[in-house]
Amino acid sequence: MLKPIRPLFRTPTLNRMTPSQAMRSVTSKSGLGVYASSDNLFKGAVFGRDSLEVAEDLMPIRGKLVEKILLTLASLQGEVNNADNEEEPGKIIHEYRTSRIDGKPIDENSSKILRRLSERWGGTSTQLAYYGSVDATPLFIRAVHWYTTLYGDSIMNRRIQLRSGHVLPFSAVVDNAVGWVIHKVESSKSGLIEYQRVNPKGIENQVWKDSTEFYVHTNGEVANHKKPISSIEVQAIAYDALRGAAKLLPGREAQANAIAAQLRTRALELLWVPQIDYFALGTDYDEAGNLRLIETVTANPAELLDSTFFDDLPADQTERYIGGITRRIMGTEFLTDAGIRSRSLYEANLVSFWDYHGSYTSWPKETYDIAKGLKRQGLPKLAHELENRLLNVVKSMKSFPEFVYVDYRGRVLGMPNKRETHGELLFVDSSNKPEKVQAWTVSAVVAINSAKRSRFGGSKHSSWQHKLEKEVLAHIPHVPILKTSKELAARYPAYPYELADNQMVHGGKPE
């Protein structure tokens, strides 16, 4: 729902920060790696998934920071089974908060969040360690493998002190994480890696798109959280992790490679939907325990591009999967001047409001993940189209937003430009206010601005890739990097907005 109301109002923005300044604002001064944001909700909080996303973005250029991230997450690894905080042996942390950050007490708002979440997730007044994510652990293994590939394996001999006080070599931490991933796959009825919360007050969707409404069937029925759920992108992350584990841990080589192959085969046969030439979002179970597809069209499958998931497949399969993903994700239902929509525009009516990860939001983190994947798959010009859009939005907003709202026409809302301001305030039927300096948005910008910005170095540009890229480029608007304020204002005019109810928050944010 979008309608004009008055009087004119602009959403507040930060003074212009350079990427380096923004990176410093989210970097821990006490060696904890990075915090999820330097704004309001996630300031001073270490998130496993967010930290690892930053680590992957900055791996070739900020090795010391990546090392701190990996060592921090290793020290917070789960050791016991605990239903309250969803801790399990080998599991990597989802969220870690303390009452003091970098030697100083946290502010009142952060204190309230800590108290509220601790009541739900078994924390205390001074510390919260919550493990409710399925993807942080395979992301950790994947990042360790890449780190050792670039910087050597000396980190594997580092001594790590866990929260309990126990001391382990880093290699044992990695082995425990691999054991957790293998157990998740082997114990899954579907053959995929799945999640299901243990604490009734825990996060329902324990993946990066953790809003309550995101996992929804094409008939509008929300996925059944009473039983396990799988998500397409987690299968690729776990596949990468297992293949990496086979190289990191010689004793695990045969087992890890075998399970990786089984996982990929099962994901391809179950989640690929030939009728639409695209992947389903994932799976859930009905009340009778029957496995069913969540066929909703989302951007998640495009994150498979930045993985080894399609490597070594027969050429015709590789071309079909990559071509199907690329044509759809760069088409009108997803591509905007901000980047990629989280859910297809054609699925906008599945949720009655503008949800946190919905058809009217674009996340720079996801846009950059897809750009990295396009480059990896030998489609660099398409990757640059996404990178240009991301850089332009950051420049125009004078911040590093968690996400941006994009309406059905593709207009990017919330721009602070003064040259071209439309004399109306847009009313957005949502309740999520994006953080202004989100760590994984900052790391995406830093990585794009660096010459060393490809994790795998890109694939050879063969004939089918050249043909695919030429085909897609002919059907999308070219967006260059805009440098002057006049250019930015012309392409991204100001459409200030107000939320329907900014007192409550949906999805993964604190209520």
Sequence and secondary structure as in RCSB ss.txt:
>XXXX:A:sequence
MLKPIRPLFRTPTLNRMTPSQAMRSVTSKSGLGVYASSDNLFKGAVFGRDSLEVAEDLMPIRGKLVEKILLTLAS
LQGEVNNADNEEEPGKIIHEYRTSRIDGKPIDENSSKILRRLSERWGGTSTQLAYYGSVDATPLFIRAVHWYTTL
YGDSIMNRRIQLRSGHVLPFSAVVDNAVGWVIHKVESSKSGLIEYQRVNPKGIENQVWKDSTEFYVHTNGEVANH
KKPISSIEVQAIAYDALRGAAKLLPGREAQANAIAAQLRTRALELLWVPQIDYFALGTDYDEAGNLRLIETVTAN
PAELLDSTFFDDLPADQTERYIGGITRRIMGTEFLTDAGIRSRSLYEANLVSFWDYHGSYTSWPKETYDIAKGLK
RQGLPKLAHELENRLLNVVKSMKSFPEFVYVDYRGRVLGMPNKRETHGELLFVDSSNKPEKVQAWTVSAVVAINS
AKRSRFGGSKHSSWQHKLEKEVLAHIPHVPILKTSKELAARYPAYPYELADNQMVHGGKPE
>XXXX:A:secstr
 EEEESS           HHHHHHHHB TTS  B SBSSSSSBT EEHHHHHHHHHHHTTT HHHHHHHHHHHHH
T   S BTTTTB TT   SEEEESEETTEE  HHHHHHHHHHHHHHT  SSEEEE   SSHHHHHHHHHHHHHHH
H SGGGG EEE TTS EEEHHHHHHHHHHHHHHHHHT SSSS EE  SSTTS SS SSS  TTTSB TTS B  T
TS EEEHHHHHHHHHHHHHHHHH GGGHHHHHHHHHHHHHHHHHHHEETTTTEE  EEEE TT  EEEE   BSG
GGGGGGSSTTTTS HHHHHHHHHHHHHHHTSTTTB SSSBBSB GGGGGGSSS  TTSTTEE HHHHHHHHHHHH
HTT HHHHHHHHHHHHHHHHHHTSB S EEB TT  BTT   SSSB S EEEES      SBBHHHHHHHHHHTS
S   SS      HHHHHHHHHHHTTS       SHHHHHHHS B  EEES TTS  TTS  
